[in-house]
Every structure is written in C-alpha cells, then in structure tokens.
Amino acid sequence: MNDDTSLHAVISRCHRALDHLFFCHQQAVLVGELPRAVETLRIFTAMHDLHKRFEDEHLLPRLAELDDPGDWPASLYHHEHNKIEDLLTRLDASVAELCRNAPTGTALHVEIIDLLDREKSVKGLCEHHQEREEKGLLPALDRQTDAVWRAAVIAPFHAAWHAAMPARD
C-alpha cells in the first residue's frame, strides 16, 4: 500500500512527530528553560489538535460505519481525545504558572520534578491512545475503505499538517 493512501503510515508519522514535540517540551522543562517549555507545549497541543480534528471529522465517523470496526468502537477514541485535550489544558496552565512564578534553585528543581511527574499521565495516555489507533482504528480503515477515499481525506490533512509543523530542531 502506498504511503499516500495508507492511513496507518500517515498517522504513524504524525504520532512520531508528536512524540518528538513532547520530548522537546520535556527537555526544556528538564533544563529549566521554562519559556521554551511553554512554547513547545503549545506547539505540541496545536499539532495534536489538528491530528485529533482530522480523526474526529473523517476517520471516526467512517470507523463507526464499518461492518468490523476492530476491537474498539469510535466512541472510545472520542473519549480518549477528550481526556487528552482536558489533560493538555490543565498541563498548559501548570507550565504557564510555573513560568510566571519563575522559582530558582532548589524550589525550581522541586517544581520541575513535580511537573515531570504530572506529565507522566499525559505521556502515558498519549502513548496508549496512539498504540490503540495503530493496532485498531488505522488497520481497520486501511482494510475496509478504498484508496480513493483515503487519498481524498489524507491529501488535505497532509498539507495542513506540513504547513503547521515547525521545522525540527
């Protein structure tokens, strides 16, 4: 299957890019570069939102129509999207507050460790969600939809993704 008609190939690449963005955010947190941590988290959130909207608008409605949607229904993916969005909203507020408070020394280290501990749940949920998509949603759609439909939904998403994605560090 060509990459330009394989949802699994396209979305897997997006997942890897999202993982890299979150890594860059956590790297900034770890070294105490809080303004960069805020910015990279906002980029991650914007790219995740673009990814989520594509799935919510195009993939999940189509999954719900399939005779065999795989192991998980479209509603589960919607639920996970909403949970991730909620966690990211709270995380954004926490990182912005930490940046505003600008602690130093030991107080900064304590806050960084606390933040990284809280980010573990976001990271874990995203990893689990991506794995579920790559094992369920995407293979089911690649198997049970035609290449013409896939290409028609992938092309505009691919263009939007590349237009919005900042150059990698």
C-alpha angles and dihedrals in degrees: 000000000000117000091236091061099035113095089191092057095045097044093042088058089050090051091053091049091049090049089053092050092051089048090053089050093050091045089055090049092049094055093042097248092143100171089053089046090055092048096047091048090052091050090048090049093049092049092045089051091052089050092046094049091052091053094042094049101038115012106038096049089050092047089054089057096053122107088224112029091175127237098329133046124233089252091066092056090048090051092050091048090054093047092050091048091051093049091048092051091053092043092051090053091049094050093046091050092049089050091050093048091049099195118191138207118000092353089059091049091051091050092047092051091047091049094048089050090053092046089059090078093051092047093046094049092048092049092048092047093049091050091050091050093048093049100037122012101038100043090046091053094043090052099043105037129065125252092243093060092043093050090047093056097036098052098063092040091050091051093048092047094052093044091053100039113096118224113275121255 
